[in-house]
Amino acid sequence: MNNSTRLSVNINKVATLRNARGGNLPDLLQVAQDCERFGAEGITVHPRPDERHIRYQDVLDLKPIVKTEFNIEGFPQQDFINLVLQVKPEQCTLVPDSPEVLTSDHGWYIKSNAALLKPIIATLQKAGIRVSLFIDPDPEQVALAATIGADRVELYTGDYAKNFEHQPFEALITPYVACGISAQQNGIGLNAGHDLNLSNLAAFKQHIPGLLEVSIGHALICDALYLGLENTINLYKRALI
């Protein structure tokens, strides 16, 4: 099993709190710096066209601030791609959700979207940006992502998290394990994210071969309200050992 899974903190919810009142409290840039100082190995943002949490200007402002790994998520419409090419983060995670949805809740069906994704992947890679595709836990999608040139896939873990306390663990984890094996067989990197938390993260990490990175936002920020940000990040990192 891989022992070097990185924690990337999604700071969208911090921006949501700031935007609810106007002004600059909490200070998004300071929070990003503090997350890194407390041990986060990456910062993730997901700007949407309505800027209901992360604003496009936030992404520009964060670029010189983030010293670990900057991961920008989003649907590949032209404005988003232009922003990513301007900022040149270490990683861009392409998601299939339309701009109006509340949160990403499914992955790409790559076969039917290959014509859209393949040239975008090539354009981003030409700019030196690693490209990850958000997919459902399906080994076939992992293999297809490799065929169109993606560097990594990010497994959607929402169903795993939702059913963690209600369904047999083996049935829940099996498709994710199969994806880990498929990723290794197809020479593509493996990330994961969505609703992972302190209750379900360690078990997920322990069973998934080759897991390189998890992106966690909502649960981590909620935990930080009670436990403090530094302690919370340390607890999440401990779950990834």
Buried (B, 14 or more C-beta within 10 A) or exposed (E): EBEEBBBBBBBBBBBBBBBEEEEEEBEBBEBBBBBBEBBBBBBBBBBBBEEEBBBBEBBEEBBEBBEBBBBBBBBBEEBBBEBBBEBBBBBBBBBBBEEEEEEBBBBBBBEEBBEBBBEBBEBBBEEEBBBBBBBBBBBBBBBBBBEBBBBBBBBBBBBBBBBBEEEEBEEBBEBBBBBBBBBBEBEBBBBBBBBBBBEBBBBBBEBBBBBBBBBBBBBBBEBBEEBEBBEBBBBBBEBBE
